[in-house]
Amino acid sequence: MSQPTTASSRPAETLPADPDALAAALQATGYLPDEGLATAAHLALAMGRPLFLEGEAGVGKTALAHALAEVTGRPMYRLQCYEGLEASQALYDWDFGRQLLHLRAAEAAGSTGDVQQLEAGLYDRRFLLARPLLQALEDAPSVLLIDEIDRADDEFEAFLLELLSDFTISIPELGTVRASSPPLVVLTSNRTREVHDALKRRCLYHWLEHPDFEREVAILRQRLPEVTETLARQVARATAKLRSLDLLKPPGIAEAMDWATALHTLGARELDPETGARTLGAVLKYREDTDRVRALTRGALFGGS
Amino acid sequence: MAPSAGTRDVVDVVLGFARTLRHAGVGASPDRVEAMLQAVGHLDVLDATDVYWAGRLTLCASPDDLDRYDAAFAAYFAGEAPRTPRTSAQQEQRMAESAPLSASDPGGGEESAEAPDLKAAASEDEVLRTRDVSELSIAERDQLRRLFALLVPAAPMRPSRRRRPDLHGQVHPGRTVRRALRDGGEITRLQHRRARPRPRRVVLLVDVSGSMSPYADALLRFAHAAVRARPASTEVFTIGTRLTRVTREMRLRDPDKALAASGHAIPDWSGGTRIGEVLKAFLDRWGQRGTARGAVVVLCSDGWERGGTELLAEQMRRLHRLAHSVVWVNPHKGRVGYEPLTGGMQAALPAVDHFVAGHSLAAFEQLAGVIERA
C-alpha cells in the first residue's frame, strides 16, 4: 500500500540506556511496568530478540506493545492471529485486479509489443499489497505486534521462524526484503495451546502477572485521572478480592478500569454495595461468577477504603 | 558461588546454573544458555536481580518452569553445587517401583503363569484381546504390549477455516485470476476451493490413583498410541491427587521409554484421587483457555472420589459445556453385573456423552472407534 519510507526520514533513535530508564519512559506514556517487564523490554531492544508475552487476559500484554511504540517513536504494525491465517494475509499479496487492469490497459494502448517486458512489469512493487509483516520490515525500525499467536495454526508458527530469526522475507518474483534494522517484535499468547518450542527458543519469555495492589491503584489513577483516589483504591481492593475467589474468569486490569469508569459514569465517588452490585457486569463475564459473588457477603467485598 | 567479574567465571557460573536448572526439570537448552550469557552482557552481572531476570527471560519457556526456576535460582546462588543428571537406569527403577503392574489379582495371574506353553499365536491373541488386563500374567502382558503397538486410533475430524484448492466448492478468486494471467488475461476456467478437514483435539485424562493401578499401564499405552498417531492434536494428563501434563513425555517414539519418562514426571502414582479438584485445576489452567474447547475429552477413571461429589458434578457440567463431547472410560464397566453406583460416577454421568469400558484390548479398540466418531 504505502511506499517504503527510508529510515533516514526519522531522527536517529535514542533508546533508554537501562531497564530503569525504560521503565520511567514507559511510565510517562501511562504504562506502569514492574521490574521484570522493564528488564524484558530492555533486553528485547538491546539484543534484537522478539519478546514473547504470556499471561491471563487483560494484564496488559497488547498495551505494552503500544507503549513501547510510543516510547521509541517507531511506527507500530499489528497482526491479529486467527485460525486459517495465511501468508497472503500476513505477508504480502499480489493485487490481481490491478495486474489485470494493467494488461488490459496495455492492450488498449496497443503497446503489447515486448511480451517479456510487459510480463516483468506485472511483478512490480506497485502491484504488491504489503501486509503487516512486510510493512514492519520495510518501515524499519518499527514495532511489530503479533497478537494471540496461539490462535493461529501451527503451520503459521513454522513460517514465522524464518522471519523472526533473520528478519527477511523472500518474494520469488521480486527478490528478498531485508529490514535495515531489526524491528522490535512482541508476540502475545493466551495459552489456549502450547506454542512450539522452536519459536519460543528464539524469544525472550515473560509471564505477566496481575499487578499488586499499589501498582493497580497507580495504574487506575494514571489512566483514569477523573476517578477519585478513594474510588480507585476501593475498586483495586475489590478486584484483588475477586481474583482470590477462584472465579471462572478472574478480572484483569482492563476489567478493573472498565469497572472504575462505569462507577464514575454513574456519579459514584466511592464504591457502595448497591452501585457495586449493579455494575458487576463490568468486571464479571460469567453468570456463575456473578451468582457466586452476589451470594457472598456484599459488605466484605465492597466495604473498607 | 557468587558470580564474579571475570568473563570465564561468569560463563562457568551460568553453565553450572543451567545444569542445576535442567536437573530441576527446566529444559535449558544450549542455545538458551547462550542467550542468557548475551542477556547478562547487557545488564549488570554483579546485580542479583539482573542475573535473575536475565536467566528467567531466556531459560524459561512456560509458567510451569517459573517455580522450578525460582527454587533452582535460590538454591544455586545460595551455594549449592550443581547436581549431576540422573541416569536412565535410575529412572527405570523408579518407574518399576512406583508403577507396579498389578500382581494383586489372586486367580487369573497364577493360573496363566503356569501355562507358558503358547498355543497357536493367532488364537492366543484373539483370547488375549478380550481378557481383562488386570488379570494377565507377566508373559501375557508382554504379548499384549506388542498388540498395543498395532493400535492406531484415528482422530475425529472437524471442518477448518483454512481452505485448499478443490474441484468443487467456492470460487477461488486469486487462483482464477492467476490462471487468467497465464492465459493472457482471459478467464477460461473458474478455480475452486473448499474447507480442509482438520483433526479435532483429543484430550485424555488418565486416573493413576491406587484403585486404578491395574489399568494405568494399559491406559497410558493407549494414550501413547493416540499421541503417536496424532502428535499435534492430542494432549495427555494424569489425574490423582494432582494434575500432571505428560504429553511431552508421551511423544517419545518407544512406548516403554515414553511410559518410563511419564512415570518419572508423575509424582502421585498410586495415591488417592480427588477427581473433582484435579478436574477443576485442569479446566482452570488448560481447559477453559482452549485445550478442552471443541475437543473430545476422554476421562479414564473408576469414579472413586475421595472429596465431595458436588465439586465433581459441577466441574463435569463445566467440562461438558466446553468440550465437543465427553467420553468416560471405566474399566469396571467391562465386568458382568457392573452398575455405576460409586458416588463419583453417579455425579459425573449426567454430563457424559459416551460411557464405555476400558478393561481389555478389544475394549480399547472400541474406545478408539468411539473417539473417532465422537
Boltz contact constraints between the chains, C-beta under 6 A:
constraints:
  - contact:
      token1: [A, 36]
      token2: [B, 53]
      max_distance: 6.0
  - contact:
      token1: [A, 39]
      token2: [B, 53]
      max_distance: 6.0
  - contact:
      token1: [A, 40]
      token2: [B, 57]
      max_distance: 6.0
  - contact:
      token1: [A, 43]
      token2: [B, 39]
      max_distance: 6.0
  - contact:
      token1: [A, 43]
      token2: [B, 42]
      max_distance: 6.0
  - contact:
      token1: [A, 46]
      token2: [B, 42]
      max_distance: 6.0
  - contact:
      token1: [A, 47]
      token2: [B, 38]
      max_distance: 6.0
  - contact:
      token1: [A, 83]
      token2: [B, 161]
      max_distance: 6.0
  - contact:
      token1: [A, 84]
      token2: [B, 161]
      max_distance: 6.0
  - contact:
      token1: [A, 84]
      token2: [B, 162]
      max_distance: 6.0
  - contact:
      token1: [A, 96]
      token2: [B, 177]
      max_distance: 6.0
  - contact:
      token1: [A, 103]
      token2: [B, 185]
      max_distance: 6.0
  - contact:
      token1: [A, 191]
      token2: [B, 289]
      max_distance: 6.0
  - contact:
      token1: [A, 192]
      token2: [B, 289]
      max_distance: 6.0
  - contact:
      token1: [A, 192]
      token2: [B, 290]
      max_distance: 6.0
  - contact:
      token1: [A, 193]
      token2: [B, 290]
      max_distance: 6.0
  - contact:
      token1: [A, 200]
      token2: [B, 61]
      max_distance: 6.0
  - contact:
      token1: [A, 204]
      token2: [B, 57]
      max_distance: 6.0
  - contact:
      token1: [A, 205]
      token2: [B, 60]
      max_distance: 6.0
  - contact:
      token1: [A, 205]
      token2: [B, 61]
      max_distance: 6.0
  - contact:
      token1: [A, 206]
      token2: [B, 57]
      max_distance: 6.0
  - contact:
      token1: [A, 207]
      token2: [B, 63]
      max_distance: 6.0
  - contact:
      token1: [A, 207]
      token2: [B, 66]
      max_distance: 6.0
